[in-house]
Amino acid sequence: MKIACVLTNGFEDSEFRQPYDALRQAEHEVVIVGLEAGQKVDGYKGMEQGVTVEKAFDEVTPNEFDGLLIPGGYSPDRLRAHQAPVDFVRAFFDADKPVAAICHGPQLFLTAGTFRDHRMTAWKTIQDDLRLAGADVVDEEVVVDRNLVTSRQPQDIPAFIRETLQLLRVPSRA
Amino acid sequence: MKIACVLTNGFEDSEFRQPYDALRQAEHEVVIVGLEAGQKVDGYKGMEQGVTVEKAFDEVTPNEFDGLLIPGGYSPDRLRAHQAPVDFVRAFFDADKPVAAICHGPQLFLTAGTFRDHRMTAWKTIQDDLRLAGADVVDEEVVVDRNLVTSRQPQDIPAFIRETLQLLRVPSRA
């Protein structure tokens, strides 16, 4: 399957690297979509530097992708300051396509207004924001609700990867 | 007056430096309160590095301060992952003491539950979170509502400083 990984500066290093590598090892195609094609973006912990944005949001459409990966850190909050990433994320929910988001990833759901129809988890501070917005939030290492997989933090990455790969193996769950 | 400036790594450089300097130039005492006394913290833009945390939250009480300054960037979200900063912020609201927050600063109000009784502004993505939580949010360079001064972004700093200094000159507005 062809997966869009939305990414900009300030991402949490392992929350990008480990799911990205796991998806590719499972023979999915992963395209890094960001604010500017060719931009080099860095993780905020300094372990992942110079990751290349392959496509800008205005060069792709959600239709060409089968699923969406949203790493955490400060990347989601920076992305949601722009309209194109917000519209891009909303399109995956509208089409019931697989979405996997970890840590601060669900901040994009708040701005896109796509937090209402799925049970989810997130980084603990974002759990607060989601609950205040009326979302159905639980504090668990991974939550799968139909086409949505969410996790809280780097320690949850193995469970996050396991359930994301499972969702992509069984698209009829979506 | 004695002002607590709550700060940790990832703050927005100018949103700390300029209000901090302006308060001191106006002969207010400003104490940098953070997660660990003696810690050196950095702005995420690299212009302010090695700012020393003077007091940890467990070494101070809100009672010893006359007001609160919350710079933006990623510092507020990191602080609100801990209970002590959240309780510290809430105490200033409970006592109707002056609070000045810019950019991501109001993220602390979401977790502290102190966003309901004042009109405010914030960085545009945090405006989304505040609106979804039911706060009274406007998109203006500075909003003063009784003891609370809020602004959106670095460009608003002159207005933010002007209204914060005015609030501290006229504590009866609180």
Chai-1 contact restraints between the chains, C-beta under 6 A:
chainA,res_idxA,chainB,res_idxB,connection_type,confidence,min_distance_angstrom,max_distance_angstrom,comment,restraint_id
A,Y74,B,Y74,contact,1.0,0.0,6.0,A-B,restraint_1
A,D77,B,T125,contact,1.0,0.0,6.0,A-B,restraint_2
A,R80,B,T125,contact,1.0,0.0,6.0,A-B,restraint_3
A,A81,B,T125,contact,1.0,0.0,6.0,A-B,restraint_4
A,L110,B,D128,contact,1.0,0.0,6.0,A-B,restraint_5
A,L110,B,D129,contact,1.0,0.0,6.0,A-B,restraint_6
A,T111,B,D128,contact,1.0,0.0,6.0,A-B,restraint_7
A,T125,B,D77,contact,1.0,0.0,6.0,A-B,restraint_8
A,T125,B,R80,contact,1.0,0.0,6.0,A-B,restraint_9
A,T125,B,A81,contact,1.0,0.0,6.0,A-B,restraint_10
A,D128,B,L110,contact,1.0,0.0,6.0,A-B,restraint_11
A,D128,B,T111,contact,1.0,0.0,6.0,A-B,restraint_12
A,D129,B,L110,contact,1.0,0.0,6.0,A-B,restraint_13
A,D129,B,D129,contact,1.0,0.0,6.0,A-B,restraint_14
A,L132,B,A133,contact,1.0,0.0,6.0,A-B,restraint_15
A,A133,B,L132,contact,1.0,0.0,6.0,A-B,restraint_16
